[in-house]
């Protein structure tokens, strides 16, 4: 079994990674502040946004150790190198790319490649994944994740795509080590309305759902 990286332990303890597909403008930064206030402190800046490396650097400079900062949609080794150089502490991909896994290992940061089928999950884990991102999780939902965990209890899974404040708890109960949540958490309408208090409340609902689900698992 792969030994759990300390950064992965932190992500597990936090329970959710905020997937950010927004420009690094002041509105985004204030939105991130609202998320942090609501307890969501693991933040993944994706390479699907313009100038992602600059955004990663800006978030790192602004929030420092208040966030556990990662890079998402990392599709090639050069993006992984740039992201880590800018301050990313982990690398996430929607697919499994052996070169990305390899460079992450050499850089000493955890890597979370995407997979969906049992074969893809096992292949990603065998290639050195620290966590396997189940994407898109909306297709099978918590029931699919639970089915995967049956024969693969040793592989840490992070469902991403379609996770919201109502499904957060069920995904945790199904066996997720943590969740990846994007627009259902970093709500575009709330951002556009500059309703930062609303974003904080949404973050708190996510965290409450995760905490309640974990409490159920302990009983």
C-alpha positions in Angstrom: 0.0 0.0 0.0 1.3 3.5 -0.9 2.3 5.4 2.2 0.1 8.5 2.7 1.8 11.8 2.0 1.5 14.4 4.8 -0.2 16.8 2.4 -2.8 14.1 1.6 -3.3 13.6 5.3 -4.2 17.3 5.6 -6.6 17.1 2.6 -8.2 14.0 4.2 -8.6 15.9 7.5 -10.1 19.0 5.7 -12.5 16.9 3.7 -12.9 19.0 0.6 -10.8 20.7 -2.1 -12.2 23.8 -3.7 -11.7 23.6 -7.5 -11.3 27.1 -8.8 -12.0 27.9 -12.4 -12.0 31.7 -12.1 -9.7 34.5 -13.0 -7.4 35.7 -10.2 -9.1 39.1 -9.9 -10.0 40.9 -6.7 -13.5 39.4 -6.8 -12.1 35.9 -6.9 -9.7 36.7 -4.0 -12.5 38.0 -1.9 -14.5 34.9 -2.8 -11.5 32.7 -1.6 -11.4 34.7 1.6 -15.1 33.9 2.1 -14.4 30.2 1.5 -11.6 30.2 4.0 -13.8 31.9 6.6 -16.3 29.1 6.0 -13.7 26.4 6.7 -12.7 25.5 3.1 -8.9 26.0 3.1 -7.7 23.5 0.5 -7.8 25.3 -2.9 -7.0 24.0 -6.3 -6.3 26.5 -9.1 -6.9 24.8 -12.5 -5.0 25.2 -15.7 -8.3 25.8 -17.5 -8.1 29.4 -16.3 -5.9 32.0 -18.1 -2.5 32.5 -16.7 -3.0 29.8 -14.1 0.6 29.9 -12.9 0.3 33.6 -12.1 -3.0 33.0 -10.3 -1.4 30.2 -8.2 1.4 32.6 -7.3 -1.0 35.4 -6.4 -3.1 33.1 -4.2 0.1 31.8 -2.5 1.3 35.4 -1.9 -2.0 36.5 -0.6 -3.0 33.6 1.7 0.3 31.8 2.4 -0.1 29.0 4.9 -3.8 29.8 5.4 -4.5 27.6 2.4 -3.4 24.2 1.2 -2.7 25.2 -2.4 -2.8 22.9 -5.4 -2.9 22.9 -9.2 -5.7 21.2 -11.2 -6.2 20.2 -14.8 -2.5 19.4 -15.0 -2.2 17.7 -18.4 1.6 17.7 -18.9 4.9 17.7 -17.0 5.8 21.3 -17.8 2.6 22.6 -16.2 3.3 20.5 -13.1 6.8 22.0 -12.8 5.5 25.6 -13.3 2.7 25.1 -10.8 5.0 23.7 -8.1 7.5 26.5 -8.7 4.6 29.0 -8.2 3.7 27.4 -4.8 1.4 24.5 -5.5 1.7 21.7 -3.0 -0.2 19.0 -4.9 -1.1 18.2 -8.5 -4.5 17.1 -9.7 -5.5 15.9 -13.2 -8.7 14.8 -14.9 -6.9 11.8 -16.5 -4.0 9.5 -15.7 -0.8 10.7 -17.3 2.3 8.7 -16.4 4.6 11.6 -17.1 2.7 13.9 -14.8 2.8 11.3 -12.1 6.5 10.8 -12.6 7.4 14.5 -12.4 5.2 15.0 -9.3 7.1 12.2 -7.6 10.4 13.8 -8.6 9.2 17.2 -7.3 8.1 15.6 -4.0 4.4 16.6 -4.2 1.4 14.3 -4.1 -0.4 13.6 -7.4 -4.1 12.9 -7.8 -4.8 11.6 -11.4 -8.3 11.1 -12.6 -9.9 7.8 -13.4 -13.4 6.3 -13.5 -13.5 2.5 -14.2 -12.1 -0.1 -11.8 -9.3 -0.8 -14.3 -8.4 2.9 -14.6 -8.4 3.3 -10.8 -6.1 0.4 -10.2 -3.8 1.5 -13.0 -3.5 5.0 -11.6 -2.8 3.7 -8.1 -0.2 1.2 -9.4 1.5 4.0 -11.3 2.0 5.9 -8.1 -1.1 8.0 -7.4 -1.4 9.3 -3.9 -5.2 9.7 -4.3 -7.3 8.7 -7.3 -9.7 11.4 -8.4 -13.0 9.8 -9.5 -14.2 12.0 -12.4 -16.9 12.8 -13.4 -18.4 11.7 -10.1 -21.8 13.0 -11.1 -22.2 10.1 -13.5 -22.4 7.3 -10.9 -22.9 9.3 -7.7 -22.3 8.0 -4.2 -23.6 4.5 -5.1 -20.9 4.1 -7.8 -18.2 5.2 -5.4 -19.4 2.8 -2.8 -19.3 0.0 -5.4 -15.7 0.9 -6.3 -14.7 0.9 -2.7 -16.0 -2.7 -2.2 -13.1 -4.4 -4.0 -10.7 -1.5 -3.7 -10.9 -0.4 0.0 -7.1 0.4 0.1 -7.2 3.0 -2.6 -8.1 6.6 -1.4 -10.7 8.1 -3.7 -11.7 11.7 -4.2 -14.9 12.2 -6.2 -15.0 15.4 -8.2 -17.6 16.7 -10.6 -21.2 17.3 -9.5 -20.4 17.2 -5.8 -22.7 19.7 -4.0 -23.8 20.5 -0.4 -26.5 17.8 -0.6 -24.3 15.0 -2.0 -21.2 15.8 0.1 -22.3 13.7 3.0 -23.4 10.7 1.0 -20.1 10.7 -0.9 -18.2 10.7 2.4 -20.4 7.9 3.7 -19.7 6.0 0.5 -16.0 6.0 1.3 -14.5 9.2 -0.2 -11.3 10.3 1.5 -12.2 13.9 0.5 -14.2 15.7 -2.1 -13.4 17.9 -5.0 -16.0 20.7 -5.5 -16.1 23.4 -8.1 -19.0 25.6 -9.2 -21.4 24.0 -6.7 -19.2 25.4 -4.0 -17.5 28.5 -5.5 -20.9 29.6 -6.8 -20.7 32.0 -9.8 -24.0 33.7 -9.0 -22.9 34.5 -5.5 -19.5 35.7 -6.8 -21.1 37.9 -9.4 -23.4 39.4 -6.8 -20.4 39.9 -4.4 -22.4 37.9 -1.9 -19.4 36.8 0.1 -21.4 36.1 3.2 -23.5 33.7 1.1 -20.3 32.0 -0.1 -19.2 31.6 3.5 -22.6 30.0 4.4 -22.3 27.6 1.5 -18.8 26.6 2.6 -20.1 26.0 6.1 -22.9 23.8 4.8 -20.4 21.7 2.9 -18.2 21.3 6.0 -21.2 20.5 8.2 -22.3 17.8 5.7 -18.8 16.3 5.8 -18.6 16.4 9.6 -22.0 14.8 10.1 -21.2 12.0 7.6 -17.9 11.3 9.3 -19.7 11.2 12.7 -22.2 8.7 11.3 -19.3 6.4 10.1 -17.9 6.4 13.7 -21.2 5.2 15.2 
